[in-house]
Amino acid sequence: MGERVLDDVDRAIVNRLQRGFPVCERPFLDVAGELGIAESDLIARLQGLLDDGVLTRFGPLYQIERAGGAFVLAAMQVPPGELERVIAAVNALPEVAHNYLREHRFNLWFVLAADFRRRIDEAASRIERETGYSVYLMPKLREYFLDVQLPV
């Protein structure tokens, strides 16, 4: 599959959706009206942007702590020959939100999210037991809010 070339409508969709999404009965219809396109066109184009990997996610961001939950960034040091096995063990847990590799001594990073902090600790312990490698938890000490918008 080749790299998708964004047209003016795709760019307008991405730029508009970075500014928020309406909370109403038909939010796609409202945004489509702002952009001068049909609701079905907006939905199809958004799905295409996701399918083609231009966008990796479309959805709300929650402050899980306000709902009583918890999340923490975690890292592991895993030898290259063990990565596939360890990644499979990490990904098998429902508490793992996402993970990624880095070229560093700590080469596997992931986010653990759960409804209670205790479940995060249990998940980290389970990963350690199943993989034989330590999980280093890095809880958030301070939160910053940045209004980052990346115009395309």
N, C-alpha and C positions, 0 to 999 in steps of 0.2 A: 504494500500500500504506500502510495506517495504522500508527501507532505501536503496537507490541505492549505489552499490559498484562500484567505479570508476576503470576502467581498465587503462592500460598504455596509450591507445589512448585517452581516455577521459581526463586524466591528461595532456597529451601533448596539446590537444585542449585548455583546460582552461588556461594553462600556456602561450601558444602562443598568444591567443586572448587578454591577459592582456597587451601585448606589442604593441597593436595597430592593426588597420585593414587597409589593403591597399585601396587606392583610385584609382580604375581602373575599367575597364569594367566588369571583372569577379573576384571580390575579393575572393570569396569562392574557386574558382578554384586555385588561387595563393596560398592561405593558405593551401589548401588540398595538393598541390604539395610539399610545404615545409614539410608537415607532412607525406608524402608518402601514402596518402589515396585518394580515389575518392571524387570528389566534392559532389556527392550525399550522400556519407557516412558522410562527414563533416556536411552537412546541417541536415541530419537525427539525427546525434548524438547531435548536438547543440540543436535541437528541443527537443530531449529526456531529455537533461540536464535541459532545461527550464520547460518542462512538469513535471519532477520529483522534481522540486524545488531545485535542486543543484545550478542552476543559477536563480536568480530572475529577471534578466533583461539582454538583449543584445541590445546595441544600442549606438549611439553617446552621448557624454556629450557636452552640449553647454554652452558657457558663454553668457547667455541671455542679460546681460547688453550691450555687444558689438553689439548686434542686436537691441538695443533700448528698450528692455524689462526690467522687474524687477522680483525679487523673494525675498521672506522673510520667515524666520522660524517663526512659530506662535505656541503659547501654550494656553491651557485653563485649568481651574480647574473645573472639572465636577464630581458631585456626582456619585458613582457607579450605582445607580438606573436609572440615566439619560443618561448613556454612549451610549446605543444603539440608542436612539432618536437623541442625539447630533451628533454622528458619521454619522448617515444617512443624517442629514442636511449638515454636512461638506462635505461628499462625493458627495452630489448632485451638488456641484459647479464645473464648468469646470476649475476654477483656482486652485483647489486643486490637487497638483502633487502626494502626498502620505501622509499618516498619520500613526501614531503608538502610542501605549499606553506605559506609563511609570509608575512605582511604585514610585510616588512622588506627592506632593501637586499639581503640574502642571502635570496632568496625560494624557492629550491628546495633542500630538504635530503633526504639519503638515506643509507642505510647500505650500505657495501660490505663483503661478507664472502667469505672465500676460504680455501682450505686452506693457502696460503702468503702471506706479506706481499707478495712480489714480484707476485703476481696482482692484488692491490689496486692497486698502483702502475701496473700495465699497464692495468687497467680505467679508472683515472682518466685516464691518458694517452689512451686510446682515446676516452673521452667528450670530452676537450678537442679532439682532432683532428676528430671527427665533428661537433661543435657549434660550435666556434670560441670557446667560453667556458671560462674557467679553473675548475678544480675545486679547492676548498680542503679539504684533508684535516685532520681534527682527531682525532688518535689519543687514546685514553684514557691519562691520566697517572696516575690513581688510581682505584681501584674501591671503591665503597661497597655494602654489602649492607643493604637495607631490607626488612623483612618487612611489606610493604604489603598490607593486605586491605581491600577496599571492600565492606562489608556492604550488601546491597540489601534 
